[in-house]
Amino acid sequence: MNNLYFLIGILLFFLTMILFSSQFYIFATRNYTKAVSKRLGFKVKELHYSLDQIIYFISLPSNLPEVRNAKIEDLVIEQDYSCYLFPKLKGIKIWIHSNKNRLELGYLPIENFRLPSLDKWENEGKISDETNFKISICKLIHPKTIKEIREEVFKQIQIGRYEIS
Amino acid sequence: MYVLFLFLSIVLALSINLIRFHFNPITNKIIFTFSSLFLVEVYATFIDVSPLTWMLLIFIFSSSYAFQIWGGIGSASISYAFLHLQIGEELLVLPLYLLFGVVIGFAVKYINKQKEENDQWNKVLLKQSKYFHVFSEVSVRMQQTLQRDKLLTTILTSVTAGHGLGFNRAMIFLHNEETNTLTGILGVGPMDIESGYNVWEAISAEKLKLKDLITYNFQHNLTDPELNSILKTIEIPFDKNNIFGQALLTHQPILVDRINEKDEIQVFFKNIFNTKEFAVIPLITQGKNIGILFIDNIVNQKPITLLELEYVIPLANQAAIAINHTSLYNQIEEMALKDGLTGLHNQRAFQSIFEQYFQSISITNPLSLIIFDIDYFKVYNDKNGHLLGNEVLMQLAKVFHQSIRTGDYSFRFGGEEFVALLPNTTLEEAYLIGETIRKNVEQTVFPGEEKQPTGTLTISLGIASTESLMIQSKNDLIDAADRALYKAKETGKNKVVLLKEYVPHE
C-alpha cells in the first residue's frame, strides 16, 4: 500500500512534467526573447517575416471539395514539438477536419521561418544562432502570426499562390 | 503524509519545469534527472526507506532517458552510493543497477535513433513535396505566357523566392546564335549582402506575393538595378574554355565551390558580382542550346549542394522548353507582321498600329499619314526586270526608314506603295517629313534608274492629317492621303501634295 503511494506520486510527477513541459518551454523562450529584445531595442511584434516557406501538400488553389468548401475557422494550426519531456518546437502543422478525417494541408518548419532582421543581426554577430532560433519561435507562435498563417493558408487554398494580389 | 507527498510530486514537477527551460539542454536534463532523485529521497527520508532499492530505479530510468547509456551507468553508481549510505552493504544491487541503466540507455538510444531517422525522412519528404509543388505551379505559370520577359521573370522568381527554390540570386544568359555568345538578359537578386537584407526586409514588411514580387522587382527597382544594368552588358563567348561553355557542351550543371583563377569568366563573376560559390545550369531543349541559369547565395553564403542542383534541373529543363517556345512564337509573330522583302512592317501590322493610334487622336494630338509610290515603276520593271525591281524596293525601304523620325512607323502597303504613320504630327510637320523622304529618294542612286523617263527614280507622296475636322474615321484618313497622292501623280509626279480640305464620299 505504501509503495502504491510512491508509484502514484512518481506517476503524477512525470505526468505533470509531460503535460506542462511545452508551456514552460514557451514561457522560458518568451522570457529569454524579452531580455534580448530589451538589450537590442526591438519589439518582437514589429519583426517582419514571410509565410512563403509554408510547404503545402495540396495543389493551390485546391480542387478538393472538402478544401474548397472549408471555412477559415475549420483550419487547425498545431504546434509540432520534438518530444514530451524535452520539447523543442519543430514547426507548425496546418490541417482541416474533413468528414471526420484529418486532411493535412501544409507544414511550416521552424528552420524555414526566417526573419530578415534576425539573420542580419546574426550575420553581424549581434546574436547567436540559438538566440535567432528562440526569437523565431516566439514570433511564430505569437497569436498575431498564427492568425496571419490561418488567413494566408485560407487564401492560398481558395485563390492560389499566383493569383493573390 | 502520503497526500503531502502526492502534492509535493506535482509542485516539484511544476517548479522544475519552471526552472529547467531557462538553462541550456544539458543543464535542463541534469535538473530533470536529479529532481527524480530528490523525490525518491524525500519519500525514503520522511515516509519509508525500506523500498529505496527499487525506488532508485526511477532515478536510473530518468537519467538513462536523459543521457542514454552513460546516464544509466552514472546514475547506477550514484544510486548505489546512496543505497550504501542509507541502508548499508548490498553488493549484488550494483550490477543490477548497471544492467538496468545500460538496458534503458540502449533502448532510449535506439528509440532516439529511430526518431532521428524518421525526422530525417520527414525532412526529405517535406523538401520533395515543396519542390514538386514549385515545379508544378511554375510549369503552369510558364505555360500562361508567351512574353519572353515575363517568362524569364517567372523562372527567376521561382528560383529565388522563399516558397520557390530559395536561392539568393539568379541570372539568365541566352545564347545568341549570330554572335555565338551568351548574353546577360535578366537577373533577380542583390549585388551585396547589405542590399540583400534590405530587399528581404522590404518584401517581408510588405508581405509581397509572387505576383507583387514580379511587379516590384522590375517596376520599383526593389532588386538592385545595378545587377541588371551590369548583366545586360555582359557577353560571354560560347566556347569550351569557360564554365558557361563547358556546362552547355557537357549538358551538365556545374557547381563551383572555389573560383578557378584560370577561368576568366569565373574571375569576372567574382570581381563584379562578389560571388564566391555558384552554380551554372545549362538550359537545353532538343539538343538546342538556349542559355545558362546562374545561381548563388550572395546573402546567406549558404553552400549550394549537388542535391539542390538536382532539384533545379527539372525546372531548368522546363524553362528551356518555354524560352524556346516563346522565341519561336516571337519569330513567327514577327514574320506575320513584317514584309519579307523589305523588312518593313506589312499591311497587317499597319491595321493594328493604325487602330491603336487612331483611338487616341485629339486636336492636340493629331495623326498624320503619308502614302507614296514609285513613279513609272511599271516602266522600271519592264526595262530592268523584276529582280532588279525587288532590289530597288529593298533599297528604297532603307532610305524611307532612315528618313523618318524615331516613333514614326514605316510600312510597305503592297507592290511599290509605302505608308508612313506619324503619331502626334501636324500636317505641316508631316509635309517636312514627306519632303525629306522625297529628296532622299531622289538623291539616292538606284541601279538602272537612268532608264526612267526622267532619268532618275522618284516618288510621289500624298499626305493627310486628322487635323482636318472632316476626317472622322481611319478610312477617311487613308482616303484623304490617297487622294493627295493621286493629285501628286496627276500634277507632274516627284512631289509632295497635302490634302488640307477633305470632303468625304457620299
Interface residues (C-beta under 8 A of the other chain):
Chain A: N2 N3 Y5 F6 I8 G9 I10 L12 F13 F14 L15 T16 M17 F20 S21 F24 Y25 F27 A28 T29 N31 Y32 H48 Y49 S50 L51 D52 Q53 I54 I55 Y56 F57 S59 L60 S82 C83 L85 F86 K90 Y107 P109 R114 L115 P116 S117 D119 K120 N123 R161 Y162 E163 I164 S165
Chain B: Y2 F5 L6 L8 S9 I10 L12 A13 L14 I16 N17 L18 R20 F21 H22 P25 N28 K29 F32 S35 S36 L39 Y43 I47 D48 P51 M55 I58 Y65 A66 K115 D119 K123 L126 S129 K130 H133 S136 E137 V140 R141 A161 G162 H163 G166 I193 Y197 W200 E201 I203 S204 A205 K207 K209 L210 K211 D212 N300
